[in-house]
Amino acid sequence: CKTVSASLKPMINEALICSWPDVSGGGVGPKPVPLQSLSELERVRLQDVAFRRLLRDRDLGCHITIPKCGHKHKKLLRRKLDSLSKEKNKDKETTPQVFGIPLSQVISNDRTHKQRHDAQREEHSDPTELMLSFLRLTSNVKRANKEFSSSTSSLSSTSETPNESALPGTAPRTCRRGGVSVDCITDLDDNQSRLLEALQLSLPDEAACNRKKHPDKKLSLNPIYRQVPRIVDLCCQHLEKHGLETVGIFRVGSSKKRVRQLREEFDQGWDVHFDEENSVHDVAALLKEFLRDLPDPLLTRELYTAFINTMLLDYSDQASAIQLLIFLLPPCNSDTLQRLLCLLSTVAKHAGDKLDNDGQKITGNKMTSLNLATIFGPNLLHKQKNSDKEFSVQSFARVEDSTAIISVVQRMINTRDTLFMVPTDLQNEVLMSLLETDPDVVDFLLRRKASQCS
């Protein structure tokens, strides 16, 4: 490994000047790449690289930590769900599925909902296909029974024991090698079943121990799926399709009754879809409520002061500092933020009046990036609410913070196109970081970059 590292290190050091070399002798020209195109391992290392870059090159005047996804409010959520289950006679469907729970849990619930929906769809598939599959299954069973009867008759005519002449597929389950499957648990004797229970009980602790020793071993070398809650994606799609030319979108009031009904449908796990009958203002209000009710804001409380202090830097350094802080976010937060900013930047582009092909005036929605930042800023970035006594003392500081929050979110909307593009220098630092521990991984990543460019 040290030999490989020594040979690859100067090559990667020259990446910014020329290109990343591959094994075929060619090169991969360095260029910014989308954040979501990085593998899971690269995104974790990018967090470390961005963290070191902030400490080294950006003096934000505050303590900075990498936010953790979902751990902070785990106990609080468990207590909340337990109290709700007691009030609702332990009915699982009454626990919130979307609102008021951590973002990572919302995405997990969405995944479970999709799996359940796909399973139900398979159950209600074409009856002709079900009948054909049933006939194929029965024919295979009959054929297997004939082969088994012939094999057992040949075994009985010889002096060998079944274990000595075991054929593929006929060995006793307790003698097979490999993992224990569900269908063979009943064949275990008492001692073996107790051993299996002990192994199952000890697995979480052992897994946690392994994660501490080798945190990167289980990380994928492929890009992870886009972690955006279904409610956010549906709202953004509906607003992009029907609301771009709606005057005062996100500002005009909505029907509280209809919004509450939509909220309850999402929380109960219903398969909600929007159509033309759904009011743009209702969907906009639903999106704002989701973001406001997150236990931890989308930009996280750990990075609250850091985001605020980016406005104290020179204007030319503010965008890069905001980008580094976004790279510190968990993937579910950064992916959801990217989807939201895509919507807001599109809405801002339709703020002004324009002429159609016939020369007729089309009224804009009047929602500039500043207006949108004023509305969404407090929902995306805020601290723990203070008590009434503290509010009077810190009211002036809050006014200053609110101005900075609006400025931060406005810069995000205006720079959305480049905000989630990983610069070449950060990519090289990620590769250098991986080179110290996993040189073979670096070679694999370089091969893939070369194939993507070709």
C-alpha positions in Angstrom: 0.0 0.0 0.0 2.8 2.4 0.8 4.4 1.7 -2.6 1.1 2.4 -4.4 0.5 5.5 -2.3 4.0 6.8 -3.2 3.4 6.3 -6.9 -0.1 7.9 -6.9 0.7 10.8 -4.7 2.6 13.0 -7.1 0.1 12.2 -9.8 -2.8 13.5 -7.8 -0.7 16.5 -6.7 -0.5 17.5 -10.4 -4.2 17.0 -10.9 -5.0 20.7 -10.7 -2.4 21.5 -13.3 -3.0 18.8 -15.9 -5.3 15.8 -15.3 -5.8 12.7 -13.1 -3.9 9.8 -14.7 -5.5 6.5 -15.2 -3.9 3.1 -15.7 -4.3 3.2 -19.5 -1.9 6.2 -19.7 -4.6 8.7 -20.4 -5.9 11.4 -18.2 -9.1 12.7 -16.6 -9.4 16.5 -16.9 -10.2 18.1 -13.6 -13.5 19.9 -13.5 -16.2 20.7 -10.9 -18.7 17.8 -10.5 -22.2 17.7 -8.9 -22.2 16.8 -5.2 -24.7 14.0 -5.8 -22.4 12.3 -8.3 -19.9 11.6 -5.5 -19.9 8.2 -3.9 -21.0 7.7 -0.3 -17.4 7.4 0.8 -16.3 10.5 -1.1 -19.1 12.5 0.5 -18.1 11.5 4.0 -14.5 12.4 3.3 -15.6 15.7 1.7 -17.2 16.6 5.0 -13.8 16.2 6.7 -12.0 18.1 4.0 -14.5 21.0 4.1 -14.2 21.0 7.9 -10.4 21.3 7.7 -10.6 24.0 5.0 -13.0 26.1 7.2 -10.7 25.9 10.2 -7.6 26.7 8.1 -8.8 29.3 5.6 -12.0 30.8 7.0 -12.1 32.5 10.4 -15.9 32.5 11.2 -15.3 33.4 14.8 -17.2 30.4 16.2 -16.9 26.8 17.1 -17.8 24.5 14.1 -18.8 20.9 14.3 -20.0 18.4 11.6 -23.7 17.8 12.2 -24.9 14.3 12.9 -27.9 13.0 11.1 -30.8 11.9 13.3 -29.0 11.2 16.6 -29.8 14.4 18.5 -33.5 14.0 18.6 -33.7 10.2 18.7 -34.7 9.9 22.4 -37.1 12.9 22.1 -38.8 11.4 19.1 -39.1 8.0 20.8 -40.8 9.7 23.8 -43.1 11.6 21.5 -44.1 8.5 19.6 -44.6 6.5 22.8 -47.0 9.1 24.2 -48.9 9.3 20.9 -49.2 5.5 20.8 -50.6 5.4 24.3 -53.2 8.1 23.5 -54.2 6.3 20.3 -54.3 2.8 21.8 -51.0 1.9 20.3 -52.3 2.3 16.8 -49.2 2.5 14.6 -51.0 4.4 11.8 -51.5 7.4 14.2 -47.8 8.1 14.6 -46.6 11.0 12.5 -45.1 10.0 9.2 -43.9 13.4 7.9 -44.4 16.4 10.2 -42.6 17.1 13.4 -40.1 14.3 13.1 -36.4 14.3 12.0 -35.7 14.6 8.3 -33.9 11.2 8.2 -36.9 9.5 9.7 -39.2 11.1 7.1 -37.1 9.7 4.3 -37.0 6.3 6.0 -40.8 6.3 6.3 -41.1 7.3 2.6 -38.9 4.3 1.7 -41.1 2.0 3.8 -44.2 3.4 2.2 -42.8 2.8 -1.3 -41.9 -0.8 -0.5 -45.3 -1.4 0.9 -46.9 0.2 -2.2 -44.8 -1.8 -4.6 -45.7 -5.0 -2.8 -49.4 -4.3 -2.9 -49.1 -3.5 -6.6 -47.4 -6.9 -7.2 -50.2 -8.6 -5.3 -52.8 -7.0 -7.6 -51.0 -7.8 -10.8 -52.4 -9.6 -13.8 -54.3 -12.8 -12.7 -53.2 -14.6 -15.9 -49.6 -14.1 -14.9 -50.3 -15.3 -11.4 -51.9 -18.5 -12.8 -49.0 -19.2 -15.1 -46.5 -18.7 -12.3 -48.6 -21.0 -10.1 -48.6 -23.7 -12.8 -44.9 -23.4 -13.3 -44.4 -23.7 -9.6 -46.5 -26.8 -9.3 -44.7 -28.5 -12.2 -41.3 -27.7 -10.6 -42.5 -29.2 -7.4 -43.7 -32.4 -9.1 -40.4 -32.7 -10.9 -38.4 -32.2 -7.7 -40.5 -34.8 -5.9 -39.7 -37.4 -8.6 -36.0 -36.6 -8.5 -36.1 -36.8 -4.7 -37.9 -40.2 -4.7 -35.4 -41.6 -7.2 -32.4 -40.4 -5.2 -33.8 -41.8 -1.9 -34.4 -45.2 -3.5 -30.8 -45.3 -4.8 -29.5 -44.3 -1.4 -31.4 -47.1 0.3 -29.9 -49.7 -2.0 -26.3 -48.7 -1.0 -24.4 -48.9 2.3 -23.6 -45.1 2.4 -25.2 -42.9 4.9 -27.2 -39.8 3.7 -24.6 -37.4 5.0 -21.8 -39.1 3.2 -23.5 -39.1 -0.2 -25.4 -35.8 0.1 -26.5 -34.4 -3.2 -26.9 -30.7 -4.0 -30.2 -29.6 -2.4 -30.7 -32.7 -0.3 -28.3 -32.1 2.6 -29.9 -31.6 6.0 -30.3 -28.0 6.9 -28.3 -28.3 10.1 -25.3 -29.6 8.1 -25.2 -26.9 5.5 -22.5 -24.3 5.5 -23.1 -20.5 5.5 -25.7 -18.3 7.1 -28.8 -19.7 8.8 -32.0 -18.9 6.8 -35.4 -18.2 8.1 -36.9 -21.5 6.9 -34.3 -23.6 8.8 -34.7 -22.1 12.3 -37.4 -24.6 13.2 -35.0 -27.4 12.5 -32.5 -26.3 15.1 -32.2 -28.2 18.3 -32.5 -26.4 21.7 -28.8 -25.7 22.1 -28.4 -24.4 18.5 -31.5 -22.1 18.8 -30.1 -20.6 22.0 -26.8 -20.0 20.3 -28.6 -18.3 17.4 -30.4 -16.0 19.9 -27.1 -15.1 21.6 -25.6 -14.3 18.2 -28.5 -12.1 17.3 -28.5 -10.3 20.6 -24.7 -9.6 20.4 -24.8 -8.4 16.7 -25.8 -4.8 17.3 -23.0 -4.2 19.8 -20.4 -5.9 17.6 -21.6 -3.9 14.6 -21.3 -0.7 16.5 -17.8 -1.6 17.7 -16.8 -2.4 14.1 -18.2 1.0 12.9 -16.0 2.7 15.5 -12.9 0.9 14.4 -13.5 1.0 10.7 -16.0 3.8 10.0 -15.4 3.8 6.2 -15.4 0.1 5.6 -19.2 -0.1 5.0 -19.5 3.0 2.9 -20.5 2.5 -0.7 -18.3 3.4 -3.6 -21.4 4.3 -5.6 -23.4 7.5 -5.4 -26.2 7.2 -2.8 -29.8 7.7 -3.8 -31.2 11.2 -3.7 -32.5 11.8 -0.1 -35.4 14.2 -0.6 -38.7 13.7 1.3 -41.6 12.8 -0.9 -43.7 15.7 0.4 -40.9 18.2 -0.6 -40.6 16.7 -4.1 -44.3 16.6 -4.7 -44.8 20.2 -3.5 -41.9 21.5 -5.7 -43.1 19.7 -8.7 -46.7 21.0 -8.3 -45.4 24.6 -7.8 -43.1 24.4 -10.7 -45.9 23.2 -12.9 -48.8 25.5 -11.8 -47.4 28.3 -9.6 -44.5 30.0 -11.3 -46.8 32.8 -12.6 -48.9 33.0 -9.5 -48.6 36.5 -8.0 -47.5 36.5 -4.4 -46.7 32.7 -4.3 -45.6 31.8 -0.7 -46.9 35.1 0.5 -50.7 35.0 -0.2 -52.7 33.2 2.5 -54.1 29.7 2.1 -57.1 27.7 3.4 -56.1 26.4 6.8 -58.7 23.7 6.6 -57.4 22.3 3.3 -53.8 22.5 4.4 -54.6 20.7 7.7 -56.4 18.0 5.7 -53.3 17.5 3.4 -51.1 17.4 6.4 -53.1 14.7 8.1 -53.1 12.6 4.9 -49.3 12.7 4.7 -49.0 12.0 8.4 -51.3 9.0 8.1 -49.1 7.5 5.3 -51.6 8.0 2.5 -50.5 8.0 -1.1 -51.1 11.7 -1.7 -50.9 13.2 -5.2 -51.5 16.8 -6.3 -53.5 17.8 -9.4 -54.8 21.0 -10.9 -57.6 21.2 -8.3 -55.1 21.7 -5.5 -54.5 25.3 -4.8 -51.0 26.6 -5.4 -51.2 28.6 -2.1 -52.3 25.5 -0.1 -49.3 23.5 -1.4 -47.0 26.4 -0.8 -48.2 26.7 2.8 -47.8 22.9 3.3 -44.2 23.1 2.2 -43.4 25.9 4.6 -45.1 24.1 7.4 -43.0 21.0 6.8 -39.8 23.0 6.9 -40.9 25.0 10.0 -41.9 21.9 12.0 -38.6 20.0 11.5 -37.1 19.2 15.0 -33.8 20.4 13.7 -33.8 23.1 10.9 -32.6 22.1 7.5 -29.3 24.0 7.9 -29.0 22.6 11.5 -28.5 24.3 14.8 -24.9 23.2 15.0 -24.0 25.5 12.0 -26.4 28.4 12.9 -23.7 30.8 14.1 -21.3 29.7 11.3 -23.8 30.5 8.6 -24.6 33.8 10.2 -21.0 34.8 10.5 -20.3 34.2 6.8 -21.9 37.6 6.2 -19.0 39.1 8.1 -16.5 38.0 5.5 -15.6 39.9 2.3 -18.3 39.6 -0.3 -16.0 37.5 -2.6 -15.4 34.9 0.2 -19.0 34.6 1.3 -20.2 32.2 -1.4 -17.3 29.8 -0.9 -17.7 29.8 2.9 -21.4 29.0 2.5 -20.6 26.2 0.1 -18.1 24.6 2.6 -20.8 24.7 5.3 -23.3 23.0 3.0 -20.7 20.3 2.4 -20.7 19.7 6.2 -24.5 18.9 6.1 -25.8 15.3 6.2 -26.7 14.1 2.7 -30.5 14.2 3.5 -30.2 17.9 4.5 -28.0 18.9 1.5 -30.1 17.0 -1.0 -33.3 18.5 0.3 -31.8 21.9 0.4 -30.7 21.6 -3.2 -34.2 20.6 -4.3 -35.8 23.5 -2.4 -33.3 26.0 -3.8 -33.9 24.7 -7.3 -37.6 25.6 -6.9 -36.9 29.0 -5.3 -34.4 30.1 -7.9 -36.9 29.1 -10.6 -39.7 31.1 -8.9 -37.3 34.1 -8.7 -36.6 34.0 -12.4 -40.3 34.5 -13.0 -40.6 37.5 -10.6 -40.5 40.2 -13.3 -43.1 41.0 -16.0 -42.4 39.8 -19.6 -43.9 39.6 -23.0 -45.2 36.4 -24.7 -44.8 35.5 -28.4 -47.8 37.6 -29.3 -46.4 40.7 -27.5 -48.9 40.4 -24.6 -47.7 41.3 -21.1 -47.3 38.4 -18.7 -47.4 39.6 -15.1 -44.6 38.2 -12.9 -45.1 36.6 -9.6 -43.3 39.5 -7.8 -41.3 37.1 -5.7 -37.7 38.1 -6.0 -34.8 36.2 -4.3 -35.0 38.8 -1.5 -38.7 38.2 -0.9 -38.3 34.4 -1.0 -35.3 34.6 1.4 -37.4 36.8 3.8 -40.1 34.1 3.9 -37.9 30.9 4.0 -34.9 32.2 6.0 -36.5 31.7 9.4 -37.7 28.3 8.4 -34.3 27.1 7.2 -32.0 28.5 9.9 -33.0 29.2 13.5 -31.9 28.4 17.0 -33.7 26.9 20.0 -36.5 29.2 21.1 -35.6 31.2 24.1 -37.8 31.9 27.1 -39.7 35.1 27.5 -37.1 36.5 29.9 -34.3 35.9 27.5 -36.3 37.3 24.6 -36.2 40.8 26.0 -32.5 40.7 26.5 -31.6 39.3 23.1 -34.2 41.0 21.0 -31.7 43.3 19.3 -29.4 40.4 18.6 -32.2 38.5 17.0 -33.0 41.5 14.7 -29.4 41.4 13.5 -29.5 37.6 13.1 -32.6 37.8 11.0 -31.0 40.2 8.6 -28.0 37.9 8.3 -30.3 34.9 7.8 -32.1 36.6 4.9 -28.8 37.5 3.3 -27.5 34.0 3.6 -30.5 32.4 2.1 -30.6 35.0 -0.7 -27.0 34.2 -1.6 -28.0 30.5 -1.7 -30.9 31.2 -4.1 -28.7 33.4 -6.4 -25.8 31.0 -6.5 -27.8 27.8 -6.7 -26.3 26.7 -10.0 -22.7 26.5 -8.6 -23.4 26.0 -4.9 -23.6 22.2 -5.2 -20.7 21.8 -7.6 -17.6 20.4 -5.9 -14.5 22.4 -7.0 -11.5 20.5 -8.4 -9.2 21.5 -5.4 -11.6 19.9 -3.0 -11.9 16.8 -5.1 -8.1 16.5 -5.0 -8.0 16.8 -1.3 -10.6 14.1 -1.0 -8.4 11.8 -3.2 -5.4 12.6 -1.1 -7.3 11.8 2.0 -8.3 8.4 0.6 -4.8 7.8 -0.7 -3.5 7.6 2.9 -5.8 4.8 3.9 -7.3 3.2 0.7 -5.0 3.6 -2.4 -6.9 0.8 -4.2 -10.1 2.8 -3.8 -8.4 5.9 -5.3 -7.4 3.8 -8.3 -11.0 2.6 -8.7 -12.4 6.1 -8.5 -9.9 7.4 -11.1 -10.9 4.6 -13.4 -14.5 5.5 -13.1 -13.9 9.2 -13.6 -12.0 8.3 -16.8 -14.8 6.2 -18.1 -17.4 8.9 -17.3 -15.4 11.5 -19.2 -14.9 9.2 -22.1 
